[in-house]
C-alpha cells in the first residue's frame, strides 16, 4: 500500500511538505519526497493531509477497568497481597473493552498497559497494539514491572489495618522483595554453575523480578510528590534498576536533579483535578518546566483517569503551557516509544518499523482536528479517505 500526496511528519527528521509512504508486509518500506512512480486503485491519496506515526501512550490501565462496567469488570489491583510482581497483565486485560475502539478512532495505535498503582509492587506492564485479531497477537512485549509510592498503597492497606500504612513501610516492603529476588537469582546462578549445589525452591515472585534485576525491563515507578520521586530513585540505585518515573507531578520542583541523573519521565494525567494531597502542586506547566531543565518527557492519559481519546488533547495542553510543539508531538510518538522500550517497532515513520500511521485533516494539536484514517501493521483499521 502507498499513501501519497501527504504532508509527512516522520518524527525522526524534518517534515516532508509533500511525499509518500509505502508499506510491505505490515512494515514501512519507503518514506520519500514527491510522488511515487505509479499508484494503484488500492493506494491512498492523502489529499495533502498530515500523515504521521500512530500515537503512543506509555502509561494506561487499558482493559483492566471496564468501559461502562462496574466492580465485576475491574482487575487492576490485587488486594490480597501488597507485593505481587508475579501478576501478568495479559491474564487480566480485556482486549474487547470499548475504549480500544476509541483509541483507534483517535489515532492511538500503541499503549503500555498494566496492573497496580495501589500495591507497592503490582505486576508487569505490557506494550500492545490497540487493534489486532486477539490480545496475544496485539502484544509487542513486556516492558516493565509496576511499583507505587505515596498515598495509594497507604490508603488501600490502611483500610484493612494491614501494611503498608506509611511511606517508610511501602519502601521497606519493596526493598525486602527486591533483596529476596536478588539473593534468589544469585543462588540460582550459583547452582546452575556448580552441579553440587541445589537450585533454590521455586519462588514465583522472585522469578518475576529477575528480568528487572538484570536490566531487561524497567521499573515503572508511580510517584507524584518530590520526596516519593527521590525514594523511587534511591531504591533503583540500591538495586541497579532502570527507572521510569510515571506521573512525576512534582518533577518540576526537582527538575535540575532529575536532569543530572538523565531521568526518564512520563507526565500525566494532564486533565486532572487536585483530588488528593500529593496533587497539591499539580500544574499543566510541569512538562514545559521539565523540558526547560533538560528532560524530554512523554505524556500519558493514565486511562481511564483521563480517557484514552484525549491523549493528543493532553499534549496540546502541555504545548499551550510552554512545552515546544515538536516536543509535545514527540511526547506522544517518538519519545514515548523510546522511553517505553518500543522504539524499535513504533513511534516514527522509519523504514523497517511497523506500518502504524494516522492521517489527520489538520494540526495534530488542534482540538478541531480529526483522525481520518488509522493504519496498524499496514492494515486500515479505521476510516478511509
C-alpha positions as CSV (number, residue, x, y, z in Angstrom):
1,X,0.0,0.0,0.0
2,X,1.1,3.5,-0.8
3,X,-0.2,6.6,0.9
4,X,0.8,9.6,-1.3
5,X,0.2,13.3,-1.7
6,X,0.7,13.7,2.1
7,X,2.3,16.2,4.4
8,X,4.5,13.8,6.3
9,X,5.6,14.2,10.0
10,X,8.1,11.3,10.2
11,X,9.1,12.3,13.8
12,X,12.6,11.2,13.1
13,X,13.5,14.1,10.8
14,X,12.2,17.1,9.1
15,X,8.6,17.5,7.9
16,X,8.2,16.4,4.3
17,X,5.8,19.0,2.7
18,X,4.6,16.6,0.1
19,X,5.6,12.9,0.0
20,X,4.5,9.3,0.3
21,X,4.9,6.2,2.4
22,X,5.0,2.7,1.0
23,X,4.3,-0.3,3.2
24,X,5.1,-4.0,2.6
25,X,4.1,-6.9,4.8
26,X,3.0,-4.7,7.6
27,X,6.3,-2.7,7.7
28,X,7.3,0.7,6.4
29,X,9.2,0.1,3.1
30,X,9.8,3.6,1.9
31,X,9.4,7.2,3.1
32,X,10.0,9.7,0.3
33,X,9.6,13.2,-1.0
34,X,7.5,13.9,-4.1
35,X,5.2,11.4,-5.8
36,X,5.6,7.6,-6.4
37,X,6.3,6.4,-9.9
38,X,2.9,4.7,-10.1
39,X,-0.1,4.1,-7.9
40,X,-2.9,1.5,-7.9
41,X,-6.6,1.9,-7.1
42,X,-5.9,0.4,-3.7
43,X,-3.4,3.1,-2.8
44,X,-4.5,6.2,-0.9
45,X,-4.5,9.8,-2.0
46,X,-3.9,11.7,1.3
47,X,-5.2,14.9,-0.3
48,X,-2.4,16.9,1.3
49,X,-3.5,15.9,4.8
50,X,-0.9,15.2,7.6
51,X,0.5,11.6,7.7
52,X,2.3,10.8,10.9
53,X,3.1,7.8,13.2
54,X,0.3,6.4,15.3
55,X,0.2,7.9,18.8
56,X,1.8,6.0,21.7
57,X,0.5,6.2,25.3
58,X,3.0,4.5,27.6
59,X,1.1,4.5,30.8
60,X,-2.5,3.3,30.9
61,X,-4.7,0.7,32.6
62,X,-6.5,-0.1,29.3
63,X,-8.6,-3.2,29.5
64,X,-8.4,-3.5,33.3
65,X,-11.2,-1.1,34.3
66,X,-14.2,-1.8,32.1
67,X,-15.9,0.7,29.8
68,X,-19.3,1.4,31.5
69,X,-18.9,-1.6,33.8
70,X,-18.9,-2.0,37.5
71,X,-16.6,-3.6,40.0
72,X,-17.0,-7.0,38.4
73,X,-15.1,-5.8,35.4
74,X,-12.2,-4.2,37.3
75,X,-9.0,-6.3,37.5
76,X,-6.4,-3.5,38.0
77,X,-5.3,-4.2,41.6
78,X,-4.9,-7.5,43.5
79,X,-5.9,-6.5,47.1
80,X,-4.9,-9.8,48.8
81,X,-1.2,-9.0,48.9
82,X,0.8,-5.8,48.7
83,X,3.6,-7.5,46.8
84,X,2.5,-9.1,43.5
85,X,5.2,-8.9,40.8
86,X,4.1,-12.3,39.6
87,X,0.9,-10.9,38.1
88,X,0.9,-11.0,34.3
89,X,-1.1,-8.2,32.6
90,X,-2.0,-10.5,29.7
91,X,-4.1,-12.7,32.0
92,X,-6.4,-9.9,33.1
93,X,-6.6,-7.5,30.2
94,X,-10.0,-7.4,28.4
95,X,-9.0,-6.6,24.8
96,X,-12.7,-6.3,23.8
97,X,-13.1,-3.3,26.0
98,X,-14.8,-0.5,24.1
99,X,-12.0,2.0,24.7
100,X,-9.7,0.2,22.4
101,X,-12.1,1.2,19.5
102,X,-11.9,4.8,20.9
103,X,-8.2,4.6,20.8
104,X,-8.1,3.5,17.2
105,X,-10.6,6.3,16.2
106,X,-8.4,9.0,17.8
107,X,-5.1,7.7,16.4
108,X,-3.7,5.9,19.4
109,X,-2.1,2.8,17.9
110,X,0.1,1.5,20.8
111,X,-0.3,1.6,24.6
112,X,1.5,0.3,27.6
113,X,-1.0,-1.2,30.0
114,X,-0.7,-2.9,33.3
115,X,-1.9,-3.6,36.8
116,X,-1.1,-1.9,40.1
117,X,-1.0,1.6,41.5
118,X,-2.3,0.5,44.9
119,X,0.2,-2.2,45.5
120,X,3.9,-1.3,46.3
121,X,4.7,-3.8,43.7
122,X,1.9,-4.5,41.3
123,X,2.6,-6.7,38.2
124,X,4.1,-6.5,34.8
125,X,3.5,-3.7,32.2
126,X,3.0,-4.8,28.6
127,X,3.1,-2.8,25.3
128,X,0.5,-3.7,22.8
129,X,-1.3,-2.5,19.7
130,X,-4.8,-1.2,20.0
131,X,-6.2,-3.3,17.2
132,X,-5.4,-7.0,16.4
133,X,-7.1,-10.3,15.9
134,X,-6.7,-11.1,19.6
135,X,-4.7,-9.9,22.6
136,X,-1.9,-12.4,22.2
137,X,-1.1,-11.1,18.7
138,X,-1.5,-7.5,19.8
139,X,1.2,-7.7,22.5
140,X,4.6,-6.2,21.5
141,X,6.5,-7.2,24.6
142,X,6.7,-6.9,28.4
143,X,8.4,-3.6,29.2
144,X,8.3,-3.2,33.0
145,X,7.2,-4.0,36.5
146,X,4.8,-1.6,38.2
147,X,5.8,0.0,41.6
148,X,3.8,2.5,43.6
149,X,4.8,5.1,46.2
150,X,2.9,7.7,48.2
151,X,-0.8,7.8,49.1
152,X,-2.1,4.9,47.0
153,X,-0.6,2.0,48.9
154,X,-1.2,3.7,52.3
155,X,-4.9,4.3,51.6
156,X,-5.5,0.8,50.2
157,X,-4.0,-1.2,53.0
158,X,-4.8,1.1,55.9
159,X,-8.4,0.3,55.3
160,X,-7.7,-3.3,56.3
161,X,-5.3,-2.4,59.0
162,X,-2.5,-4.2,57.0
163,X,0.9,-2.9,56.0
164,X,2.0,-0.6,54.4
165,X,0.4,2.3,56.3
166,X,3.3,4.7,55.9
167,X,5.7,5.7,53.1
168,X,8.5,4.0,55.0
169,X,6.6,0.7,55.1
170,X,6.0,0.9,51.4
171,X,9.7,1.4,50.7
172,X,10.6,-1.4,53.2
173,X,8.3,-3.9,51.6
174,X,9.8,-3.1,48.1
175,X,13.3,-3.4,49.4
176,X,12.6,-6.7,51.1
177,X,11.1,-8.2,47.9
178,X,14.0,-7.0,45.7
179,X,16.6,-8.2,48.2
180,X,15.0,-11.7,48.3
181,X,14.8,-11.8,44.5
182,X,18.4,-10.7,44.2
183,X,19.6,-13.4,46.6
184,X,17.3,-16.0,44.8
185,X,18.8,-15.0,41.5
186,X,22.4,-15.4,42.8
187,X,21.6,-18.7,44.4
188,X,20.0,-20.0,41.2
189,X,23.0,-18.8,39.1
190,X,25.4,-20.5,41.6
191,X,23.5,-23.8,41.4
192,X,23.5,-23.6,37.6
193,X,27.3,-23.2,37.6
194,X,28.0,-25.8,40.2
195,X,26.3,-29.3,40.0
196,X,27.0,-29.9,43.7
197,X,24.6,-27.1,44.7
198,X,20.8,-27.4,44.7
199,X,18.6,-24.9,43.0
200,X,16.6,-22.8,45.4
201,X,12.9,-23.7,45.8
202,X,10.9,-22.2,43.1
203,X,9.5,-18.7,44.0
204,X,7.2,-17.1,41.5
205,X,7.6,-13.6,42.9
206,X,11.4,-13.8,42.8
207,X,11.2,-15.3,39.3
208,X,9.1,-12.3,38.1
209,X,11.6,-9.8,39.4
210,X,14.7,-11.4,37.8
211,X,14.3,-9.6,34.4
212,X,14.0,-6.3,36.3
213,X,17.2,-7.0,38.3
214,X,19.0,-8.0,35.1
215,X,18.0,-4.7,33.5
216,X,15.9,-6.3,30.8
217,X,12.8,-4.3,31.7
218,X,12.2,-1.0,33.5
219,X,10.8,-0.2,36.9
220,X,7.7,1.8,36.2
221,X,7.5,4.0,39.3
222,X,4.2,5.6,40.2
223,X,5.3,8.7,42.1
224,X,3.8,12.2,42.5
225,X,5.5,14.0,45.3
226,X,9.1,15.1,45.0
227,X,10.1,13.0,48.1
228,X,8.4,9.9,46.6
229,X,10.2,10.5,43.3
230,X,13.5,10.6,45.2
231,X,12.6,7.4,47.2
232,X,11.9,5.6,43.9
233,X,15.3,6.7,42.5
234,X,17.1,5.8,45.7
235,X,15.7,2.2,45.6
236,X,16.6,2.0,41.9
237,X,20.2,3.0,42.7
238,X,20.4,0.4,45.5
239,X,19.4,-2.5,43.2
240,X,20.7,-1.1,39.9
241,X,17.2,-0.9,38.3
242,X,16.3,1.2,35.3
243,X,13.6,3.6,36.5
244,X,10.8,5.1,34.5
245,X,9.1,7.9,36.6
246,X,5.4,7.8,36.0
247,X,3.2,10.9,36.8
248,X,6.1,12.8,38.3
249,X,3.7,15.5,39.4
250,X,6.2,17.5,41.4
251,X,9.1,16.7,39.0
252,X,9.4,20.3,38.0
253,X,10.3,21.1,41.6
254,X,13.5,19.0,41.3
255,X,14.0,19.3,37.6
256,X,17.7,20.0,37.8
257,X,18.3,16.9,40.0
258,X,16.3,14.7,37.5
259,X,18.1,16.2,34.5
260,X,21.6,15.5,36.1
261,X,20.5,11.8,36.5
262,X,19.2,11.6,33.0
263,X,15.8,10.6,34.4
264,X,13.1,9.2,32.1
265,X,9.8,10.9,32.9
266,X,6.2,10.3,31.9
267,X,3.8,13.2,32.9
268,X,0.1,12.9,33.3
269,X,-2.8,12.7,33.6
270,X,-2.8,16.3,32.4
271,X,-6.6,16.9,32.5
272,X,-7.0,16.3,36.2
273,X,-8.0,18.0,39.5
274,X,-6.1,18.2,42.7
275,X,-8.1,15.4,44.2
276,X,-5.6,14.1,46.7
277,X,-2.9,15.7,48.9
278,X,0.0,14.6,46.7
279,X,-1.5,16.5,43.8
280,X,-1.5,19.9,45.6
281,X,1.3,21.2,43.4
282,X,-0.2,19.9,40.1
283,X,0.3,22.3,37.2
284,X,0.0,22.0,33.4
285,X,3.4,23.6,33.2
286,X,5.1,20.5,34.6
287,X,6.2,19.2,31.1
288,X,7.4,22.6,29.9
289,X,9.4,23.2,33.1
290,X,11.0,19.7,33.0
291,X,11.9,20.3,29.3
292,X,13.5,23.6,30.2
293,X,15.6,21.7,32.8
294,X,16.8,19.3,30.2
295,X,14.3,16.5,30.3
296,X,12.3,15.3,27.4
297,X,9.1,13.9,28.9
298,X,6.5,11.6,27.5
299,X,2.8,12.3,28.1
300,X,0.2,9.8,29.3
301,X,-3.5,9.7,29.9
302,X,-3.3,7.1,32.8
303,X,-6.5,5.8,31.1
304,X,-9.2,5.6,32.5
305,X,-8.2,8.5,34.7
306,X,-8.4,10.5,31.5
307,X,-10.0,8.6,28.6
308,X,-7.5,7.4,26.0
309,X,-9.1,9.5,23.3
310,X,-7.8,12.7,25.0
311,X,-4.1,11.8,24.6
312,X,-3.5,14.4,21.8
313,X,-5.5,17.0,23.8
314,X,-3.2,16.3,26.8
315,X,-0.2,17.1,24.6
316,X,-1.9,20.2,23.3
317,X,-2.5,21.5,26.8
318,X,1.2,20.9,27.6
319,X,2.1,22.9,24.5
320,X,-0.2,25.7,25.4
321,X,1.6,25.9,28.7
322,X,5.1,26.2,27.3
323,X,6.2,22.8,26.0
324,X,7.6,23.3,22.5
325,X,5.2,21.9,19.9
326,X,7.8,19.5,18.5
327,X,8.4,18.1,22.0
328,X,4.7,17.8,22.6
329,X,4.2,15.7,19.5
330,X,7.3,13.7,20.3
331,X,5.9,13.1,23.8
332,X,3.1,11.0,22.3
333,X,5.0,9.4,19.4
334,X,8.8,9.1,19.2
335,X,9.8,10.0,22.7
336,X,7.0,7.9,24.2
337,X,8.2,4.9,22.2
338,X,11.8,5.5,23.1
339,X,11.4,5.5,26.9
340,X,8.6,3.0,26.7
341,X,11.0,0.4,25.2
342,X,9.2,0.0,21.9
343,X,11.1,2.5,19.6
344,X,12.4,-0.4,17.5
345,X,8.8,-1.0,16.4
346,X,6.8,2.2,16.6
347,X,6.9,5.9,17.2
348,X,8.4,7.2,13.9
349,X,7.8,6.7,10.2
350,X,11.1,4.9,9.7
351,X,11.9,2.2,7.1
352,X,11.7,-1.2,8.8
353,X,9.4,-0.2,11.6
354,X,5.7,-1.3,11.9
355,X,3.4,0.4,9.5
356,X,1.4,2.2,12.2
357,X,0.2,5.5,10.8
358,X,-2.6,8.1,11.1
359,X,-3.9,10.6,8.6
360,X,-5.1,13.8,10.2
361,X,-7.1,16.6,8.5
362,X,-5.3,19.5,10.3
363,X,-2.8,20.3,13.0
364,X,-2.5,17.3,15.3
365,X,-2.5,19.6,18.4
366,X,-5.7,21.4,17.3
367,X,-8.8,20.3,19.2
368,X,-10.8,20.7,16.0
369,X,-8.5,18.2,14.0
370,X,-9.9,14.8,13.1
371,X,-8.2,11.5,12.5
372,X,-9.4,10.4,9.1
373,X,-7.7,7.1,8.9
374,X,-5.7,4.8,11.2
375,X,-3.4,2.1,9.9
376,X,-1.9,-0.6,12.2
377,X,0.6,-3.1,10.9
378,X,-0.1,-1.9,7.4
379,X,-3.9,-2.6,7.6
380,X,-6.5,0.2,7.6
381,X,-8.4,-0.3,10.9
382,X,-10.4,2.9,10.9
383,X,-11.7,5.2,8.2
384,X,-10.6,5.7,4.7
385,X,-10.0,8.8,2.6
